[in-house]
């Protein structure tokens, strides 16, 4: 029977694999699990996948342009302004 740590590692591996397609995927709830040395290699893989997803999101954000201000058109007649929202 797998331990709680084994199950948590499996869930973390599945989640980190999904990050390649969906960088906003919700991480699994692992609670307070104590991992063993046998989990080290799998946790290194999870860490690398999370870093790669973070770098991909950072690259996308760096390419985005800031939003442009919307210019409002003011309608005037003579010297007085008309409030078109009234």
MODELLER restraints for C-alpha pairs under 7 A, 6 or more apart:
rsr = mdl.restraints
at = mdl.atoms
rsr.add(forms.Gaussian(group=physical.xy_distance, feature=features.Distance(at['CA:4:A'], at['CA:33:A']), mean=6.85, stdev=0.5))
rsr.add(forms.Gaussian(group=physical.xy_distance, feature=features.Distance(at['CA:5:A'], at['CA:33:A']), mean=5.76, stdev=0.5))
rsr.add(forms.Gaussian(group=physical.xy_distance, feature=features.Distance(at['CA:5:A'], at['CA:34:A']), mean=6.42, stdev=0.5))
rsr.add(forms.Gaussian(group=physical.xy_distance, feature=features.Distance(at['CA:5:A'], at['CA:35:A']), mean=5.55, stdev=0.5))
rsr.add(forms.Gaussian(group=physical.xy_distance, feature=features.Distance(at['CA:8:A'], at['CA:30:A']), mean=5.62, stdev=0.5))
rsr.add(forms.Gaussian(group=physical.xy_distance, feature=features.Distance(at['CA:11:A'], at['CA:28:A']), mean=6.42, stdev=0.5))
rsr.add(forms.Gaussian(group=physical.xy_distance, feature=features.Distance(at['CA:12:A'], at['CA:28:A']), mean=6.61, stdev=0.5))
rsr.add(forms.Gaussian(group=physical.xy_distance, feature=features.Distance(at['CA:12:A'], at['CA:46:A']), mean=6.63, stdev=0.5))
rsr.add(forms.Gaussian(group=physical.xy_distance, feature=features.Distance(at['CA:13:A'], at['CA:46:A']), mean=5.80, stdev=0.5))
rsr.add(forms.Gaussian(group=physical.xy_distance, feature=features.Distance(at['CA:15:A'], at['CA:27:A']), mean=6.18, stdev=0.5))
rsr.add(forms.Gaussian(group=physical.xy_distance, feature=features.Distance(at['CA:16:A'], at['CA:46:A']), mean=5.66, stdev=0.5))
rsr.add(forms.Gaussian(group=physical.xy_distance, feature=features.Distance(at['CA:16:A'], at['CA:49:A']), mean=5.72, stdev=0.5))
rsr.add(forms.Gaussian(group=physical.xy_distance, feature=features.Distance(at['CA:16:A'], at['CA:50:A']), mean=6.22, stdev=0.5))
rsr.add(forms.Gaussian(group=physical.xy_distance, feature=features.Distance(at['CA:19:A'], at['CA:25:A']), mean=6.18, stdev=0.5))
rsr.add(forms.Gaussian(group=physical.xy_distance, feature=features.Distance(at['CA:19:A'], at['CA:53:A']), mean=6.11, stdev=0.5))
rsr.add(forms.Gaussian(group=physical.xy_distance, feature=features.Distance(at['CA:20:A'], at['CA:53:A']), mean=6.24, stdev=0.5))
rsr.add(forms.Gaussian(group=physical.xy_distance, feature=features.Distance(at['CA:23:A'], at['CA:53:A']), mean=5.85, stdev=0.5))
rsr.add(forms.Gaussian(group=physical.xy_distance, feature=features.Distance(at['CA:75:A'], at['CA:81:A']), mean=6.61, stdev=0.5))
rsr.add(forms.Gaussian(group=physical.xy_distance, feature=features.Distance(at['CA:75:A'], at['CA:82:A']), mean=6.47, stdev=0.5))
rsr.add(forms.Gaussian(group=physical.xy_distance, feature=features.Distance(at['CA:76:A'], at['CA:82:A']), mean=5.96, stdev=0.5))
